[in-house]
Amino acid sequence: MNTATVKFTSVDVKQRQNLGVRAGDTVKVWQKIQEKGKTRLQVFEGLVLSVKHGKEPGATFTVRRTSSGVGIEKIFPLYSPMIDKVEIVKRSKVRQSKLYHIRDKAAKEIRRQMRNTQTIPVNDIGDAFVTESDEEEIGTEIKSIEENSDEVIEGEKNEDTVMAVEDTEKKEEKTKA
């Protein structure tokens, strides 16, 4: 009797079973990406947050990394043919099997960093683009505006105060009568 072995997937199942990915590991996942009929490899390096379903066919592992200050998580099927290889870069000793608390920890770290940032006034940025000749023209325009506005404001104040005094006098007369 001659038995034939049929291969259903291009994945080396024995190798993936013996991989031993655990929570707390830093891994590089080489995934295949198809674009315009071509296949290329892209690396996703990050921290393994969880491994689910052990070594069975539906096994998955979650990898998290931060890119430009934004946390990115991907869930990879262990036996996916779209994964070329998985490298374990670093092993860390952790006491939990699921490291979901890392998400909150990262958010707190970002909030702490935001508290320490300083805002730059817009005027400081705009001054960098002003030349000396522009500065002289702007200075003369500002002076002329200030002189004109002082006269107008003083005149308005005088008229307003006169009107206010007259209004109060009229009210006093009405109350006396």
Contacts in CASP RR format, 6 or more apart in sequence:
PFRMAT RR
TARGET T0000
AUTHOR 0000-0000-0000
METHOD contacts of the structure
MODEL  1
MNTATVKFTSVDVKQRQNLGVRAGDTVKVWQKIQEKGKTRLQVFEGLVLS
VKHGKEPGATFTVRRTSSGVGIEKIFPLYSPMIDKVEIVKRSKVRQSKLY
HIRDKAAKEIRRQMRNTQTIPVNDIGDAFVTESDEEEIGTEIKSIEENSD
EVIEGEKNEDTVMAVEDTEKKEEKTKA
9 79 0 8 1.000
9 81 0 8 1.000
10 81 0 8 1.000
11 79 0 8 1.000
11 80 0 8 1.000
11 81 0 8 1.000
11 83 0 8 1.000
13 79 0 8 1.000
16 78 0 8 1.000
16 79 0 8 1.000
16 86 0 8 1.000
17 55 0 8 1.000
19 78 0 8 1.000
19 86 0 8 1.000
19 88 0 8 1.000
20 88 0 8 1.000
21 27 0 8 1.000
21 48 0 8 1.000
21 51 0 8 1.000
21 61 0 8 1.000
21 78 0 8 1.000
21 86 0 8 1.000
21 88 0 8 1.000
22 48 0 8 1.000
22 51 0 8 1.000
22 91 0 8 1.000
22 94 0 8 1.000
23 48 0 8 1.000
23 49 0 8 1.000
23 50 0 8 1.000
23 51 0 8 1.000
23 94 0 8 1.000
23 96 0 8 1.000
23 97 0 8 1.000
23 98 0 8 1.000
23 99 0 8 1.000
24 47 0 8 1.000
24 48 0 8 1.000
24 49 0 8 1.000
24 91 0 8 1.000
24 92 0 8 1.000
24 94 0 8 1.000
24 99 0 8 1.000
25 47 0 8 1.000
25 48 0 8 1.000
25 88 0 8 1.000
25 89 0 8 1.000
25 90 0 8 1.000
25 91 0 8 1.000
25 92 0 8 1.000
26 45 0 8 1.000
26 46 0 8 1.000
26 47 0 8 1.000
26 48 0 8 1.000
26 88 0 8 1.000
26 89 0 8 1.000
26 90 0 8 1.000
26 91 0 8 1.000
26 92 0 8 1.000
27 45 0 8 1.000
27 46 0 8 1.000
27 48 0 8 1.000
27 63 0 8 1.000
27 86 0 8 1.000
27 87 0 8 1.000
27 88 0 8 1.000
27 89 0 8 1.000
28 43 0 8 1.000
28 44 0 8 1.000
28 45 0 8 1.000
28 46 0 8 1.000
28 86 0 8 1.000
28 87 0 8 1.000
28 89 0 8 1.000
29 43 0 8 1.000
29 44 0 8 1.000
29 45 0 8 1.000
29 63 0 8 1.000
29 74 0 8 1.000
29 76 0 8 1.000
29 83 0 8 1.000
29 86 0 8 1.000
30 41 0 8 1.000
30 42 0 8 1.000
30 43 0 8 1.000
30 83 0 8 1.000
30 84 0 8 1.000
30 85 0 8 1.000
30 86 0 8 1.000
30 87 0 8 1.000
31 41 0 8 1.000
31 42 0 8 1.000
31 44 0 8 1.000
31 76 0 8 1.000
31 82 0 8 1.000
31 83 0 8 1.000
31 84 0 8 1.000
32 39 0 8 1.000
32 40 0 8 1.000
32 41 0 8 1.000
32 81 0 8 1.000
32 82 0 8 1.000
32 83 0 8 1.000
32 84 0 8 1.000
33 39 0 8 1.000
33 40 0 8 1.000
33 41 0 8 1.000
33 42 0 8 1.000
41 84 0 8 1.000
44 63 0 8 1.000
44 65 0 8 1.000
44 74 0 8 1.000
45 65 0 8 1.000
45 89 0 8 1.000
46 63 0 8 1.000
46 64 0 8 1.000
46 65 0 8 1.000
47 63 0 8 1.000
47 64 0 8 1.000
47 65 0 8 1.000
47 99 0 8 1.000
47 102 0 8 1.000
48 61 0 8 1.000
48 62 0 8 1.000
48 63 0 8 1.000
48 99 0 8 1.000
49 62 0 8 1.000
49 63 0 8 1.000
49 64 0 8 1.000
49 73 0 8 1.000
49 98 0 8 1.000
49 99 0 8 1.000
49 100 0 8 1.000
49 102 0 8 1.000
50 61 0 8 1.000
50 62 0 8 1.000
50 97 0 8 1.000
50 98 0 8 1.000
50 99 0 8 1.000
50 100 0 8 1.000
51 59 0 8 1.000
51 60 0 8 1.000
51 61 0 8 1.000
51 62 0 8 1.000
51 97 0 8 1.000
52 59 0 8 1.000
52 60 0 8 1.000
52 61 0 8 1.000
52 62 0 8 1.000
53 59 0 8 1.000
53 60 0 8 1.000
54 78 0 8 1.000
55 78 0 8 1.000
57 79 0 8 1.000
58 77 0 8 1.000
58 78 0 8 1.000
58 79 0 8 1.000
59 77 0 8 1.000
59 78 0 8 1.000
59 79 0 8 1.000
60 75 0 8 1.000
60 76 0 8 1.000
60 77 0 8 1.000
60 78 0 8 1.000
61 75 0 8 1.000
61 76 0 8 1.000
61 78 0 8 1.000
62 73 0 8 1.000
62 74 0 8 1.000
62 75 0 8 1.000
62 76 0 8 1.000
63 73 0 8 1.000
63 74 0 8 1.000
63 76 0 8 1.000
64 71 0 8 1.000
64 72 0 8 1.000
64 73 0 8 1.000
64 102 0 8 1.000
64 103 0 8 1.000
65 71 0 8 1.000
65 72 0 8 1.000
66 72 0 8 1.000
66 106 0 8 1.000
69 110 0 8 1.000
71 106 0 8 1.000
76 83 0 8 1.000
77 83 0 8 1.000
130 138 0 8 1.000
END
